Amino acid sequence: METPPARRRAPGMSPEQRRHMIVRAALPLVAEYGAAVTTSQIARAAGIGEATIFRAFTDKDELLDACVVEALRPDHALAQLAAIPLDQPLAARLTEAADTLQAHTARIGTVLGALHASGRRRSRDRHVVPPPAGRTAGAATGRTGEAPAPTRAVQDPPPDRAVQDPPPDQADATRPPGQTGTARSPEEADGTRPSDREDSAAQTVEALAELFDPERDSLRLPPERLATIFLHLMLSSARRPLGGPQVSNDDLVDVFVHGALI
């Protein structure tokens, strides 16, 4: 009688991969329950033991910070923009891009809104530093980047050292010259630094510019400039006044491409 071959265990995850897997499982729950979500719920969704969460994250606050960072990452939106076919009309390309950007901002709003509604405020002793986008500057060409980097939480200095200047890599670029300490601008309230937002916007503009490039010779402005204007238009449309009329992406793109005049 032959002995059945021994079963081989699947290769284990690296700490970074495990953290990313937990965050991906947690995001839908955070969007639904906000800060009231329990680590037990997250563990069940991820198919792991609850203790595994606390081997990957110091506490639930660190996990929630990582969820905010993941929601803000532009990687998924960049991948969808890069996948838009360039052989269809410009208006069709831009409508797909508008849908992608709208879904991305809605995802951010859902996660941050749920956390805010459940009473969570950012901890004053932890500053979340989002990792670089998982796609490189060539995202618009369809090239993929590296795997997501782990989220870092940088601790503020003790109170007796709060008057000292922070290290260069932690300095607030928006702080007026001569001001010291670790006070953060309102722009950082969602866990990002101005430089992180600028990097994300630059990658998005580059991806959008690729959509304009086939018509470069007939454009009134360079593709990069039009991409910047289009991104501003889409971000503005996401902030419509409460109760204001909903404008479809088809209408926005039609006016953007063809203008208001007949």
C-alpha positions in Angstrom: 0.0 0.0 0.0 1.5 3.3 -1.1 1.8 6.1 1.4 0.0 9.3 0.1 2.4 12.2 -0.5 2.7 14.7 2.3 0.8 17.9 1.8 2.9 20.9 1.4 1.9 24.1 3.3 1.3 27.1 1.2 4.1 29.7 1.4 3.5 32.2 4.2 2.9 35.9 3.7 5.5 38.6 4.4 4.5 41.1 7.2 3.7 43.7 4.6 1.5 41.3 2.6 -0.3 40.3 5.7 -1.0 43.9 6.7 -2.2 44.7 3.2 -4.5 41.6 3.2 -6.0 42.6 6.6 -6.6 46.2 5.5 -8.3 45.1 2.3 -10.6 42.9 4.3 -11.3 45.7 6.8 -12.1 48.5 4.4 -15.7 47.4 3.6 -16.4 47.0 7.3 -14.9 50.4 8.1 -17.0 52.0 5.4 -20.1 50.3 7.0 -19.4 50.6 10.7 -16.8 53.3 11.0 -14.6 53.2 14.1 -17.3 50.9 15.8 -16.0 48.0 13.7 -14.5 45.3 15.9 -11.3 43.4 15.3 -13.3 40.2 15.7 -15.4 41.3 12.7 -12.3 42.1 10.7 -10.7 38.8 11.6 -13.7 36.8 10.4 -13.8 38.8 7.1 -10.1 38.2 6.5 -10.4 34.5 7.5 -7.7 34.8 10.2 -7.5 34.6 14.0 -8.0 37.8 15.9 -4.5 37.5 17.4 -3.0 37.7 13.9 -4.3 41.3 13.6 -2.4 42.3 16.7 0.7 40.7 15.3 0.4 42.9 12.3 -0.8 46.1 13.9 -0.1 47.6 17.3 -3.8 48.3 18.0 -7.0 49.0 16.2 -6.2 52.7 15.8 -3.1 51.8 13.7 -5.3 49.5 11.6 -7.9 52.2 11.1 -5.1 54.6 10.1 -3.9 52.0 7.5 -7.4 51.8 6.2 -7.5 55.5 5.6 -4.2 55.4 3.8 -5.5 52.5 1.6 -8.7 54.4 0.8 -6.6 57.5 -0.3 -4.2 55.5 -2.5 -4.7 56.4 -6.2 -3.4 53.0 -7.5 -6.7 51.5 -8.4 -7.9 54.6 -10.1 -4.6 55.0 -12.0 -4.9 51.4 -13.2 -8.4 52.0 -14.5 -7.4 55.2 -16.3 -4.5 53.4 -17.9 -6.9 50.7 -19.2 -9.2 53.1 -21.1 -8.9 52.4 -24.8 -7.4 55.2 -26.8 -9.1 54.2 -30.0 -12.5 55.4 -28.9 -13.7 59.1 -29.2 -12.3 61.6 -26.8 -15.7 62.2 -25.2 -16.1 58.5 -24.5 -12.6 58.3 -23.0 -13.2 61.3 -20.7 -16.6 59.9 -19.6 -14.9 56.7 -18.5 -12.2 58.7 -16.7 -14.9 60.8 -15.0 -16.7 57.7 -13.8 -13.4 56.3 -12.4 -12.5 59.5 -10.6 -16.0 59.8 -9.2 -15.9 56.3 -7.8 -12.5 57.0 -6.3 -13.7 60.1 -4.5 -16.9 58.4 -3.4 -14.8 55.6 -1.8 -12.7 58.1 0.1 -15.8 60.0 1.2 -17.5 56.8 2.4 -14.6 55.6 4.5 -13.7 59.0 6.0 -17.4 59.9 6.5 -18.1 56.6 8.4 -15.1 57.2 10.7 -16.1 60.8 11.3 -19.8 59.8 12.0 -18.7 57.2 14.5 -16.9 59.8 16.5 -13.3 59.0 15.6 -10.8 61.8 15.4 -7.2 61.5 14.4 -4.9 60.8 17.3 -2.7 63.8 18.1 0.3 61.6 18.9 0.4 59.7 15.6 0.9 61.1 12.1 0.1 58.7 9.3 2.5 58.7 6.4 1.0 57.2 3.3 3.4 55.0 1.3 4.1 56.0 -2.3 1.5 54.9 -4.8 2.0 51.3 -5.9 2.3 52.5 -9.5 5.2 54.4 -10.9 5.2 57.7 -12.7 4.6 55.6 -15.9 1.2 54.5 -14.6 -0.6 56.1 -17.6 1.3 53.8 -19.9 0.0 50.7 -18.2 3.2 49.7 -16.4 2.7 48.4 -13.0 4.8 49.5 -10.0 5.9 47.8 -6.9 3.7 46.2 -4.2 2.2 48.5 -1.7 4.6 49.6 1.0 3.7 49.2 4.7 2.0 52.1 6.5 4.2 53.9 9.0 3.0 55.8 12.0 5.5 58.5 13.0 5.3 59.4 16.7 5.3 63.1 17.7 8.1 64.1 20.2 7.3 64.3 23.9 5.8 67.6 25.2 9.1 68.9 26.5 10.6 68.6 23.1 7.6 70.0 21.1 9.3 73.3 20.6 12.2 71.7 18.6 12.1 71.6 14.8 11.1 68.2 13.5 13.4 66.2 11.2 13.4 67.4 7.6 11.4 64.4 6.4 8.6 65.2 9.0 8.6 69.0 8.5 5.3 70.6 7.5 5.9 72.3 4.1 3.0 74.6 4.8 4.3 75.9 8.1 5.3 79.6 7.9 9.1 80.3 8.1 10.4 80.4 11.6 7.4 78.5 13.2 8.5 75.4 15.1 6.8 72.4 16.7 4.7 69.7 15.3 1.4 71.6 14.7 -0.2 70.3 11.5 -2.2 72.1 8.9 -5.9 71.4 8.2 -4.9 69.8 5.0 -3.3 67.0 7.0 -6.4 66.2 9.0 -7.2 63.1 6.8 -3.7 61.6 7.3 -1.9 63.0 4.3 0.8 65.6 3.9 0.5 68.3 1.2 3.4 66.6 -0.7 1.6 63.3 -0.7 -1.4 64.9 -2.2 0.7 66.7 -4.8 2.3 63.4 -5.8 -1.1 61.7 -6.2 -2.4 64.6 -8.2 0.6 64.6 -10.5 0.2 60.9 -11.3 -3.5 61.4 -12.0 -2.8 64.3 -14.3 -0.2 62.3 -16.2 -2.7 59.4 -16.6 -5.4 61.8 -17.8 -3.0 63.6 -20.2 -2.5 60.3 -22.0 -6.3 60.3 -22.8 -5.9 63.6 -24.6 -2.7 62.8 -26.4 -4.2 61.2 -29.6 -5.8 64.6 -30.4 -2.7 66.6 -29.5 -2.5 68.3 -32.8 -6.1 69.6 -32.6 -6.2 70.7 -29.0 -6.4 74.3 -27.9 -4.1 73.6 -24.9 -1.4 71.0 -24.2 -2.7 67.7 -22.9 -1.2 68.2 -19.5 -3.0 71.5 -19.1 -6.3 70.1 -20.2 -5.8 67.1 -17.8 -5.3 69.5 -14.9 -8.4 71.5 -15.8 -10.4 68.3 -16.2 -9.2 67.0 -12.8 -10.2 70.3 -11.1 -13.6 70.1 -12.8 -14.2 66.6 -11.5 -13.1 67.4 -8.0 -15.4 70.4 -8.0 -18.3 68.4 -9.1 -17.8 66.0 -6.2 -18.3 69.0 -3.8 -21.7 70.0 -5.1 -23.8 71.9 -2.5 -26.1 69.8 -0.3 -29.3 69.3 -2.1 -28.0 70.8 -5.3 -28.8 69.3 -8.7 -26.9 66.3 -9.8 -25.0 66.8 -13.1 -24.2 63.7 -15.0 -20.7 62.9 -16.2 -22.0 62.8 -19.8 -23.1 66.4 -19.5 -19.9 67.6 -17.8 -17.8 65.9 -20.5 -20.0 67.2 -23.3 -19.6 70.8 -22.2 -15.9 70.3 -21.5 -15.2 68.9 -25.0 -17.7 70.9 -27.1 -18.3 74.1 -25.1 -21.5 75.9 -24.2 -22.1 77.5 -27.6 -24.0 75.7 -30.4 
